[in-house]
Amino acid sequence: MGNELQSQVPMKTDADVIIIGAGPIGLLLANLLGKRGLRVIVAERRTQPPKGSMAIGITPPSLNILKTLSLDSEFVERGIPVTTASVFENGKRLGDVDFSTLPSEHRCILSLPQATTLSILRKQLKKVPSVRLLEGMQFIEQEEGPNRIRVRLQDVSTSAYSDYSAAYLVGCDGYRSAVRHHAQIPFPGHFYRSQFFMADFRDHTAWGSEARLFFGIHGSVESFPLSAGMRRWIIQVPLQLKPDETNIGATVVEQVNRRIGIGLSVHDAVFESFFRPQRHVAETYVQGRVLLCGDAAHVMSPIGGQGMNTGFADAAYLDKTLSAAL
């Protein structure tokens, strides 16, 4: 009888929730949980946030989530609200996509470099006393008990191990999620038969805050405004074009000129990358005290910021679910 009672007494833990990954999704979830006063540990393998900008489009539902943290105004102030996207095919203007009539307080798609998103969320996290951010700490393994889960982390600089315990562990560590892999959760999926090069250039167009989408026989070209007088260009390219053997910036310059007649200069490029859209979905998002969020749970095409915005919705849902469970 005494043993039964003892087993039901909650054991002391280092945190209520441990989050692996301090990308946009992990930081948002930590801020949401921290606002409730929950004890949170966030572990991030990197020692410095990435300077490149991947996802840039923030949708109205995501801005509504950020409003619960009183961050929506700062996001809008530092980004560019895109209210119109013009669509062209073979040089002919087909029409416009108008976001200004959306039934939302924020009637736009906000264009904001991901590095800025991370910076704002990190700054907010420093104001939350119940949240600890451990940088340079990579996830090694987890071991689940009846009342808690133990997580082992390793310092990437010293190789020293540290153990932490919590009621729940959340993997926000991307599509290569070590948390998901260690939990042996299947992640079936496939790549699409398309590939894209992208680069950010100083903007010499007169398009302002307008986004433009071009379609033609040589593949698509997408152009989105960025803050600080920049503009992102994304081109569809054949799979035979190997990114590691190709000058991505020069290819973007050449193909944009060839397809739509816009002259860019490779000297104006400040960031370049590539991606191949894929579709993967974990067979379960919850296994015992392990939960998956964002790309760790599901991967979709990043076009239009779908991955990041769906991850923000995951974080908002998980915030309510975890707070209720705790």
Solvent accessible surface area in square Angstrom, and as a share of the most:
residue,aa,sasa,rsa
1,M,173,0.77
2,G,52,0.50
3,N,122,0.63
4,E,106,0.48
5,L,104,0.52
6,Q,134,0.59
7,S,67,0.43
8,Q,128,0.57
9,V,92,0.53
10,P,111,0.70
11,M,97,0.43
12,K,186,0.79
13,T,19,0.11
14,D,74,0.38
15,A,0,0.00
16,D,27,0.14
17,V,0,0.00
18,I,0,0.00
19,I,0,0.00
20,I,10,0.05
21,G,8,0.08
22,A,6,0.04
23,G,22,0.21
24,P,16,0.10
25,I,21,0.11
26,G,0,0.00
27,L,0,0.00
28,L,0,0.00
29,L,0,0.00
30,A,0,0.00
31,N,1,0.01
32,L,12,0.06
33,L,0,0.00
34,G,5,0.05
35,K,130,0.55
36,R,121,0.44
37,G,50,0.49
38,L,30,0.15
39,R,100,0.37
40,V,2,0.01
41,I,2,0.01
42,V,0,0.00
43,A,1,0.01
44,E,14,0.06
45,R,134,0.49
46,R,105,0.38
47,T,80,0.46
48,Q,132,0.59
49,P,50,0.32
50,P,50,0.32
51,K,181,0.77
52,G,25,0.24
53,S,8,0.05
54,M,86,0.39
55,A,22,0.17
56,I,19,0.10
57,G,10,0.10
58,I,0,0.00
59,T,31,0.18
60,P,11,0.07
61,P,86,0.54
62,S,3,0.02
63,L,0,0.00
64,N,66,0.34
65,I,25,0.13
66,L,0,0.00
67,K,96,0.41
68,T,71,0.41
69,L,13,0.07
70,S,95,0.61
71,L,6,0.03
72,D,11,0.06
73,S,67,0.43
74,E,41,0.18
75,F,0,0.00
76,V,46,0.26
77,E,141,0.63
78,R,106,0.39
79,G,11,0.11
80,I,39,0.20
81,P,55,0.34
82,V,8,0.05
83,T,52,0.30
84,T,40,0.24
85,A,7,0.05
86,S,0,0.00
87,V,27,0.16
88,F,23,0.09
89,E,78,0.35
90,N,107,0.55
91,G,75,0.72
92,K,141,0.60
93,R,114,0.41
94,L,102,0.51
95,G,32,0.31
96,D,79,0.41
97,V,66,0.38
98,D,78,0.41
99,F,41,0.17
100,S,48,0.31
101,T,110,0.64
102,L,57,0.28
103,P,134,0.85
104,S,22,0.14
105,E,106,0.48
106,H,22,0.10
107,R,125,0.46
108,C,9,0.05
109,I,40,0.20
110,L,0,0.00
111,S,4,0.03
112,L,0,0.00
113,P,24,0.15
114,Q,29,0.13
115,A,32,0.25
116,T,23,0.14
117,T,0,0.00
118,L,6,0.03
119,S,53,0.34
120,I,0,0.00
121,L,0,0.00
122,R,34,0.12
123,K,96,0.40
124,Q,35,0.16
125,L,8,0.04
126,K,176,0.75
127,K,136,0.57
128,V,20,0.11
129,P,133,0.84
130,S,30,0.19
131,V,16,0.09
132,R,121,0.44
133,L,56,0.28
134,L,30,0.15
135,E,75,0.34
136,G,4,0.03
137,M,20,0.09
138,Q,54,0.24
139,F,19,0.08
140,I,61,0.31
141,E,55,0.25
142,Q,20,0.09
143,E,101,0.45
144,E,82,0.37
145,G,28,0.27
146,P,117,0.73
147,N,39,0.20
148,R,76,0.28
149,I,0,0.00
150,R,63,0.23
151,V,0,0.00
152,R,76,0.28
153,L,1,0.00
154,Q,28,0.12
155,D,37,0.19
156,V,63,0.36
157,S,94,0.61
158,T,93,0.54
159,S,67,0.43
160,A,54,0.42
161,Y,124,0.47
162,S,36,0.23
163,D,64,0.33
164,Y,34,0.13
165,S,9,0.06
166,A,0,0.00
167,A,16,0.12
168,Y,43,0.16
169,L,0,0.00
170,V,0,0.00
171,G,0,0.00
172,C,13,0.08
173,D,39,0.20
174,G,26,0.25
175,Y,80,0.31
176,R,189,0.69
177,S,0,0.00
178,A,45,0.35
179,V,0,0.00
180,R,20,0.07
181,H,147,0.66
182,H,73,0.32
183,A,13,0.10
184,Q,158,0.70
185,I,9,0.04
186,P,67,0.42
187,F,38,0.16
188,P,77,0.48
189,G,43,0.41
190,H,99,0.44
191,F,97,0.40
192,Y,90,0.34
193,R,212,0.77
194,S,23,0.15
195,Q,10,0.04
196,F,14,0.06
197,F,0,0.00
198,M,7,0.03
199,A,0,0.00
200,D,7,0.03
201,F,1,0.00
202,R,113,0.41
203,D,40,0.21
204,H,146,0.65
205,T,33,0.19
206,A,103,0.80
207,W,37,0.13
208,G,51,0.49
209,S,51,0.33
210,E,35,0.16
211,A,2,0.02
212,R,44,0.16
213,L,38,0.19
214,F,23,0.09
215,F,93,0.39
216,G,35,0.34
217,I,157,0.79
218,H,82,0.37
219,G,17,0.16
220,S,11,0.07
221,V,1,0.00
222,E,15,0.07
223,S,0,0.00
224,F,45,0.19
225,P,3,0.02
226,L,8,0.04
227,S,31,0.20
228,A,99,0.76
229,G,52,0.50
230,M,29,0.13
231,R,0,0.00
232,R,4,0.02
233,W,2,0.01
234,I,16,0.08
235,I,0,0.00
236,Q,60,0.27
237,V,7,0.04
238,P,81,0.51
239,L,51,0.25
240,Q,145,0.64
241,L,59,0.29
242,K,104,0.44
243,P,23,0.15
244,D,129,0.67
245,E,143,0.64
246,T,35,0.20
247,N,93,0.47
248,I,15,0.07
249,G,0,0.00
250,A,40,0.31
251,T,15,0.09
252,V,0,0.00
253,V,28,0.16
254,E,105,0.47
255,Q,23,0.10
256,V,0,0.00
257,N,83,0.43
258,R,144,0.53
259,R,43,0.16
260,I,44,0.22
261,G,55,0.52
262,I,46,0.23
263,G,66,0.64
264,L,30,0.15
265,S,45,0.29
266,V,65,0.37
267,H,160,0.71
268,D,25,0.13
269,A,28,0.22
270,V,86,0.49
271,F,43,0.18
272,E,81,0.36
273,S,21,0.14
274,F,94,0.39
275,F,28,0.12
276,R,91,0.33
277,P,7,0.04
278,Q,21,0.09
279,R,102,0.37
280,H,30,0.13
281,V,50,0.29
282,A,5,0.04
283,E,118,0.53
284,T,47,0.28
285,Y,90,0.34
286,V,83,0.48
287,Q,79,0.35
288,G,54,0.52
289,R,49,0.18
290,V,5,0.03
291,L,11,0.06
292,L,10,0.05
293,C,2,0.01
294,G,1,0.01
295,D,52,0.27
296,A,0,0.00
297,A,1,0.01
298,H,14,0.06
299,V,11,0.06
300,M,42,0.19
301,S,24,0.15
302,P,57,0.36
303,I,59,0.30
304,G,52,0.50
305,G,5,0.05
306,Q,83,0.37
307,G,13,0.12
308,M,16,0.07
309,N,17,0.09
310,T,45,0.26
311,G,0,0.00
312,F,0,0.00
313,A,52,0.40
314,D,33,0.17
315,A,0,0.00
316,A,21,0.16
317,Y,158,0.60
318,L,15,0.08
319,D,10,0.05
320,K,133,0.56
321,T,57,0.33
322,L,2,0.01
323,S,31,0.20
324,A,90,0.70
325,A,61,0.47
326,L,80,0.40
